[in-house]
Amino acid sequence: MGTITATATHMTTIIEVGSAVQSGLGSALGAGSLVQLLWLASPALPVGGFSYSEGLEPAIDGGLVSDEASAAGWLRSQFELTQARSELPLLAAAWRAWSCATPEGDARAASLNQWLLATRETIELRRQTEQMGRSMAQWLRQRHPDEPRVQALAAMAPAPGWPLGFALAAVLAQAPLRETLLAFGFGWCENMVQAALKSASLGQSAGQRLLSALAAALPESVERAIQCDESSRLNCSPMLAILSARHETQYSRLFRS
């Protein structure tokens, strides 16, 4: 009886591990994939992420962010409202869609892209995700010219969104799901901290403290995003949308959003 129980337990463990690997959660991150993820998360990636502040610049212009403490509060709130509730869950869904490598997976990715574009609350925010998505598609075409999924990404109308492009790049790099989300989230955190340093009177030490606080919140948000279902994904940040709209006519600005 004990042998049967032990065998059943062992088989259950094998099934659980197999399911984890299939979903990308149990896959080992190889050295090549790690390098690719570091590349994707780098501000030097030629997609133009460094040129956007995503509403932070008008928040500084309006006096809502003026020092390290207010910058920390603003960025943490923005991370929770936009990345944790919307972008990271969407990225997880896109990673799963592209991983199928089937016409059905491509169709699922296209549907996610339509949701992404429809939920951008201002023209600046929509143009940002479209421009970065197009740039990613172009970058991937140079690296994978014969890959059908890259062609499917480039063919998305009116444009592929940034998370859809990042998800495909990670899948092609054979990066696991969890690490893909961590790289994407850290790239956002680093870009936003750099935007804060350029726009506000903050030094490099303050920037490192801001980045440390955002990075500390990232793993838990990634776990929630992995478990997030379709009905729980949400993009709604009214104050950020208002500031983004104001930024379109802001007199003096450094960033495109």
Phi, psi and omega in degrees: 000319180295324179295318179298316180297317180296319179296318179297319179296318179296318179295321178298319179297317179299317179297317180296316179295318179299319178295321180296317180295319180298324180278352180094355184278333183257004182285144177281141178270106180287166182299319180296318178294322178299315178299318180296320179293319176300321178296314181295325181278351185286139174298344180279352177301131188283059177240355175084017181300331181293344185270005182240143175248352177053045177094350181291319181300312176293333175294322176291317180298327181272003177083006179283333176235120185223346181208185184297317183296315181289327176294319179298315180296318181295311183294322178295317178295317179297320178300315182292322184283324186254312184281307186293325184267338188234295190294315181292315174298322177296317179299319178298316179295321180292320178301316180294321180296310181294330182294339180293326182053045179224164175302326178294321177294320178297319180294321177297317178298318179296322177295319177296323179295321178296321177297316180302309183293324182291337183262003173288130191270347177219164180295325179297315182292325177290317179297326179298307183294327178291315181296315180292324177294317177299317181296321177295318179299319179295318179298318180290326177298326179290329183268329183226067187296336183253009182279119182301326181290329175294320177295322177295321178297311182297333183276354181298134183249142357283346178192153174284139177279158184303312180298327178293320178292317180296318181299317180294318178301320180292319178298316179294334176276001181060038179272136178295162185299309185300314181293328176298315180293322178297318180295316179299313181295319180293323177300318177297313181302315182294318178298317183290323177295319177297323176297321178295319181293326181284331188260332183246167181276072181235146179264177182296323179296319176297320179298320178294325177292321177298315181295322179298317180294318179293318181297326180295330181275348188292311184302316181295322178294324178296317179298319177295321181295322179297324182270353186293133177266175187302319185285344183266347179289131189213135172235104180205108180216080188303315182295320178297321179296319179297315179296321178297319178294321178296326182297334181301331181242015180297137189296310182237128182207153177259332191250164181272353177208000000 
